[in-house]
Amino acid sequence: MMKINSLFLENLRCFKEINIKFSNGVNFLVGLNGSGKTTILESIQVLGTGKSFRTSKIENMRNYEANSFTIASEIERRGVLKTIGFHKEALKFKIRIDSLSVNRLSELVRNFSIVTYHSNSILMIEGESQHRRRFIDWWLFHSNNEFYSEWLRYQRLLKQRNAALKNDIKSINIWDSVLSESGEKINFFRSSAVSMLMSEVFFLIDLNYSSFPKFSWHYVSGWNKNESLMSSLKRNQQKDIQYGFTSVGPHRADLRFIFNGKDAKDSLSRGQQKTLSLIFLITLASIHKKYLHETPIFMLDDIAAELDTFQRNNSIEQIIDLGGQVLLTALDLNDLKFRPSTCLNTFVLQEGEVHML
């Protein structure tokens, strides 16, 4: 089983210092707005991904009275305990995994898997293409070691080609060659993964969301499907030089959802978009369990404010039935209902403190 046993926070937003011990089952965090519920989930997200789902600048998580903050956790995966620590001060950060220092935030992805639903999850439907690429890449990061290393390589090559477009035009042909080779690999991995992912999405909808509107999907590689990436880079080379960035490639890929001939963001209600984004996340957790034989940690932030009663209860039961550790937040104890058989730990947050009921 994959789980978080404990979490320590120091000088993080509203918290001076707290230490929480979680249960294996459902952990229900209750408190008023500003009490720190979302901060707890956010801190776990940082330990698991190196990123916050609330801010693009991790330093913004620091308590305004402090110069630094610390997040530390004991996690357990397949019976093996591991301690992860993250310390941020000014523009510097320190990461320790057990007794080893780690220099890159990306190294955090390898330690445990998290699926998180929050108010910005709807961006997967209504937002820019990068949010939909993350849906595909999340699965590939956790299931395919070759993809992860190739993705890092592509990001590095893309930066180098963009720099050459501005400062070293003579080297462009060299960068076109290596970037196209890496980009074709990224596209191959994604094309294979998205077909499997969408098959699982439709299976889940048919099983548990049968009233949801029917739709189709279309994966876009990020360049003209009738030519190779190398040919597309060559054809767009002058435009890229003019604007100083690479206009084609897997960094421009997209996954589009079509309802009644229109894009999802233009045809679905906001409630339907929120439901669909959660369906995608439940799919990720489900296939992680199915193919990797582990259920990721599932976090839901204020789901009572995001979905109607039926959809949230239906979704929560599915998530709990996956058998993994779950963390949920709500304003009030009565906002969410659980089956009597649910293994439930409830925490009340107030004035920077956390108390277990």
HELIX and SHEET records of a PDB file:
HELIX    1   1 LYS A   37  THR A   49  1                                  13    
HELIX    2   2 ILE A   58  MET A   61  5                                   4    
HELIX    3   3 LEU A  105  ARG A  110  5                                   6    
HELIX    4   4 SER A  119  ILE A  122  5                                   4    
HELIX    5   5 LEU A  123  GLU A  126  1                                   4    
HELIX    6   6 SER A  129  SER A  143  1                                  15    
HELIX    7   7 ASN A  145  ASN A  167  1                                  23    
HELIX    8   8 ILE A  169  SER A  171  5                                   3    
HELIX    9   9 ILE A  172  ASN A  208  1                                  37    
HELIX   10  10 LEU A  229  ARG A  235  1                                   7    
HELIX   11  11 GLN A  237  TYR A  243  1                                   7    
HELIX   12  12 PRO A  250  ARG A  252  5                                   3    
HELIX   13  13 ALA A  264  SER A  267  1                                   4    
HELIX   14  14 ARG A  270  LEU A  292  1                                  23    
HELIX   15  15 ILE A  303  GLU A  306  1                                   4    
HELIX   16  16 THR A  309  ASP A  321  1                                  13    
HELIX   17  17 LEU A  333  ASP A  335  5                                   3    
SHEET    1   A 6 PHE A  15  LYS A  21  0                                        
SHEET    2   A 6 MET A   2  LEU A  12 -1                                        
SHEET    3   A 6 SER A  68  ARG A  77 -1                                        
SHEET    4   A 6 VAL A  80  GLU A  89 -1                                        
SHEET    5   A 6 LYS A  92  ILE A  97 -1                                        
SHEET    6   A 6 LEU A 100  VAL A 102 -1                                        
SHEET    1   B 6 ILE A 114  TYR A 117  0                                        
SHEET    2   B 6 ILE A 297  LEU A 300  1                                        
SHEET    3   B 6 VAL A 326  ALA A 330  1                                        
SHEET    4   B 6 VAL A  26  VAL A  30  1                                        
SHEET    5   B 6 LEU A 344  GLN A 350  1                                        
SHEET    6   B 6 GLU A 353  MET A 356 -1                                        
SHEET    1   C 3 SER A 216  VAL A 220  0                                        
SHEET    2   C 3 ASP A 254  PHE A 259 -1                                        
SHEET    3   C 3 LYS A 262  ASP A 263 -1                                        
END                                                                             
